[in-house]
Structure formats: C-alpha cells, structure tokens
Amino acid sequence: MKHSLLRSFIPVATFVAGTTIAAAQGQRPPDTELGLYIAYSARSDARVGEQQLGELAVASARFSATIGSFQALNGVFTYGTTFQWLGIDASDSAPLPDSIAAAGLDLGYSTPVLTDKRLIVGVRPGFNGAGFNVAGTVFLTGKTTETFTWLAGVVLDAHNEYPVLPVVGFVWQPAERWTVALRVPRSEIAYRFNPELEASLGFSFGTGTYKTNAVPVTASGRNLSDSWFDYREIRVGPALAWNVDPNFQIRAETGWVVDRRFEFDDQDVVVRSDDTVYAGLSGVWSW
C-alpha cells in the first residue's frame, strides 16, 4: 500500500517542527510538555465523484505529551506520546466511519553538529486506526542571522510512494514585533502586541492517516473495509495566542476550510466536501 505524499509528510513533520525551531534558536526542549488541540469544521455538502452524499461535519482532537528527556551521546533524547481522534458526522451513504483514533510514541534526538547547527531526528511508531506504521524525520537546522532560523531535511516512510521526501522551512523576524514563518502545521505572519498577546494570519493543515475495517460499501459496490484513508483540511484564517504565564499558552483560531477530503488511495475513492467555516482551540503547558 502506498500512502499519498501529503499523508506521510504532515503528521511527522508536525511532530518535529516545534522542537526543531526551538533547538535552532538555542532552546532546550522542555522536560515535560502537554498539549491539547480541538477543532470543528462545519457541515457542508459532500460527494464522491458525481454522487451526492448529503452534508458532513468533522470534529477532531489531538493530545500530545513530552514525558521526559535525558542527555546522552552528546545530545538530548526526548520521549512522549500522541493520541488523535476524528469524529465524522455524515449520512449513511458516505463511505466513512463515524469515528476513528490513532496513538503512537514520539521519540526524538537533538545534537549540535558543524559548529553552529543542530541535527534533529524523530521517530513515530504507532497505530493509526486498524493499521500500524513507523515514520521518521532527519533535519539539519541553524541560524543564518539572529532573526532568521532555517531547517532542511527529509521525511522517511517506507509505505509512501515517495519514501524519502525533502522538506524545508524557516522562521524570520523582520522587525521586533513581526514574525514570518513557513512551517507545519501552520504557516503565518504574526504580530506581537506585548509579551503575552500575539495575533496572526496564515494557513494550516488538519490531517490524519487511518486504516479502517468498518465502513459502508460505496454505491458502485466497492468495499472499502480494511483500507487506509487520508483525511485532510486546508484552512485559512486568523489566530490569537495568549501566554497566560511563561509555561502556559492558549491559542484560538477560526477561518475558512478551502479544501476538505478523505482519500482512499488504494481504492481510488475520494470523498470531497464544499468550503466551510472552522474553529480551533489549543493549550500547551510545559515545565
């Protein structure tokens, strides 16, 4: 089975993006970090090809925990876990499960290399619904100037049509209060009003990879049970982040979903829905 290109890239790159940038900026990853993100994209008309399926809406939640870290081999190892849940409110004619979940380990390693750069390695083994997969990342990151941090590397996934996928990104601070970031899951232009409050405008990805063994048969008679599918949303809109204290941040976002789909790649079945609105809320606590 060959996953889609986007399917393997986003979840694993999301895992390492924050720690990669932090490491490049000279920050040690927190010993413990808890994160919770919930989102809802509203109902809109769905279809498979020309077949109308009625309306569907999607709710999602993700919990992540960096449980601890230790120093060895001239670097820092981190370990944690992630749990994701997807709820799909759709008609009986839609070949989609009512809900599905994924859980896995997050393992990372960071070490200084080449004098002023860092090597970041991430591995994520886990169960995605009824299937098991292991994916990884290898990144090199550094600072060109005090205001520009870059990263470049690869995402590795043997199940992907592209088992080695190049990835690049950056965070640039052109002025004291402004930040421009190209990264996953959200690229944005941000303005910091004060140390506690920041507003941004950008685009983000909501995504997940799952294997299901209990979905309806399509109108064409195709059985999608025991199939992998990729859920994807592309969202555009503003966000507001509030640093309640140095160890706790709350972030709210809203906007427009410009693309929402479920792709059963092996079966050549794609469930698409029309544009709609979304809202999301997250909290991160570290110490």
N, C-alpha and C positions, 0 to 999 in steps of 0.2 A: 504494500500500500504506500502510495506517495502522497504526502501532505502537500497542501498548497504552499507557495512561497511565503505569503504573509502569515500563515498559520504558525509556523515554527519560529519566525523571527520575533514577533511582538512579545509573546509571553516571557521568553527567556531574556530578551534584551531589556524588558521592563525590570526584571529581577536585578540586573547588574547596573542599570543606568544611574541610580542614585548613588550607590557606593562608589562607582567609577568616578563620577564627577567629584564627590567628596574627597576621595583619595588623591585625585589630581590637584585639588586645592589644598592639600596638606592636612586634611582632617582624618582622624582615625575613626573607622566605623564604630557606632555605639555598641557597647556590650550587649544591651538588650533594647529592642525596638518592637513596638506593637503597632500595627496599622489596620484600620478598618475602612473599607470603601463600599458604599452602596449607591446604586444608580437605578433610574427608571426611565425608559423611553416609551412614550405614549402610544396609544393604539393608532394603527394606520392600515390601509388595505394591503393585503399580501397576495402573492400569486406564484405559481410555478409555470414558467413559460406563459401561455395564454390562459391557463386555468386559474380562475379566481378562487381564493381560499377564505375570503372574509377578512376580518381585521385580526391583528395580533399586537400584543404589547410584551415588553421584556423587562423583567426586574433582575438585577444581579447584585451579588455581594462578594467581597474578597477580604479575607483575613490573613494577615501575614505576621510572622513573629521571628525576629532575630533573637535566638535564645541565648547565645553566648559567643565568645571569641577567645582565642588564645594565640600566643606568639610561638612560632617555630619556623625553621628553615628560612631565617632572615625575613620573615613576613608575618602577616596576620591571617589566621583562619577564622572564618565565621560559619555558623551553622544555625539553621532555623527551619521553618515550615510555612507552607501556604495552603489555604483552603479556598476554593472558589465554588460558588453556587449560581445556577442560572435557572430562573423561572420563566416559563413561556406560556402566556395566556392566548391561546389560539383556538380556532374552530376544530371540530373533529376531522375535518377534511385535510387539515395541514399535516404533512408527514413529519411531525416534530414531537419530542417528548414533552410532558408537562413540566418536568424539572430534571436537572442533571447536575452532578457535582464532580469536582476534581480535588485531589490532595497530593502533596508531594513535599520533598525535602529541598531546602535551599542551602547549597554548600558553596562557599567562596574562599578565595585566597588572593591576597594582595601583597606585593613585594616591590621595593624600589629596584629599578634597573636603569642602565645607561645614564647614571649620574643624577638626572633631574626628571626622570619619568617613572611610571609605575606600570607593572604588569598585573592585570586583574583577570582571574579565572573563575568561572562559575559553572556549576553542575546542578541540574534539576531532574532527579528521578521521581516518578510519581505515577499515580493512577488518574486517568482522565475519563471519568465515567467508567465504562466497562473495559477500557484498554490501558496498557502500561507503556510508558515511553521514557527515554532518557535523552536530554538535550544539554548542550553546553555552550559556553562562550569563552573567547580569549580576546582581551582588549589590551591595547597599549594606550596610555593617556598621559598628558602633560600640560604644561602652561607655556604658551608662546610669549605672553606678557602677563603682568599682574591682573589684567582684565579679560584675558582670553584663555579658556580651557578647552582642549580638544580631546577627542577619543577616536580610535580607529581599531578595527579588529574584525573578527569573524564569529558567526553563529554556526554551530555544528549540530547536525541532526541527520542521522543515517536514514531516517524514514522520508526525508524531504527529497523532492525532485532535484533540489539544489542542496546537496549535503554540506557544502561549505559556502556560506553567504557573507560577503563583505558588508561591513557596517561602519558608518562614520557619523560624528555628531560634534556639537560644540555648545559652550555657554560663553556669551560675550557680554561684558558690561561697558557699553559705550559712554555712559555717564554715571554719576554717583547713584542716582535713583533708578536707572533704567537697566533692564536685562533682556537680552535676546537669546533664546535657547532653541536649538534643534536637537531633539531627543525624544525617546519614547517613555511613557505612553503619551506625553503631551508636549508639543512644541508651541512656544508662545513668546509674546512681547509683554514684559511685566514692568509695572511702575510701583516703587515702594514709597508709600506716603510717610511712613515712620518705621522704626524697627519692629513694630507689632503688626502692621497692616500693609498688604500688597494686593494690587489689582492687576489682572492680566487679560489678554485677548489671544486666543490661539485655537488650535485644532488638536484633537486627541483621538485615540483608538480605544474602543471597547471590544475585547476579543476573548476567545476561548476555543480550545480544541477538545473535542469529546468523542468518545465511542459509545454508541447506544445499542442496546439489544432489545429495545421495546418501542418501536414507532409504527404508525399505521402504514399500510400499503398504499402507494400512490394510485391516482386514477388510471394510470397506464398499466397497473398491475405489478409494478416493480417493488420488490420487498427491500426495504432499507434497514431492516434489523441487522445487527452485528456490523454496522458501518461507522466509519469515522466521519464527523462533520465539523466544519469550521464556522463559528459564529463571529460576525464582525459588524461593528458600527464605526462610522467615521463621523465625529462630532465637531461642530464649530460653535464657539461662543465665549463669553466672559467667565472669569472666576475671581473669587475673593478669598485670600488666605489671611488668617488671623493667628499670630503667635501668642497664645494665651500666656505662656511663660517660655523660658528657653528650651524646655523639654517637651512642650505640647503644642501642636498646631492643628487648627481646624480649617478645612477648606470647603467652600461651596462653589458649585459651577452649574451653569444652565446653558441652553442654546438650542441648536438645531441639528438633528441627525440627517445628514445628507446621503448616507448610504447605510442600509441595514440588510444583512443577508445571512443565510445558512447554506453552506455549500457541502454537499455530499460528493466529494470529488470522484471517488471510485465509481459512483453510480451516475455521474453526470446529471445530478439533480441540484437545482439552486432555488431556494425559496427567497424571494425578494419582497420588500415592503416599501411603501411610499415614504417620502420625507415626513418627519415628525419632530416634536419637541422632546427634550430630555432634561433631567436634573440629576445632580450627583452631590453627595456629601461624604467627606472623609475626615479621619482624625489619625494623627501619628503621635505616639508617645514614646520617647526614648530617654534612656539614662545609662 
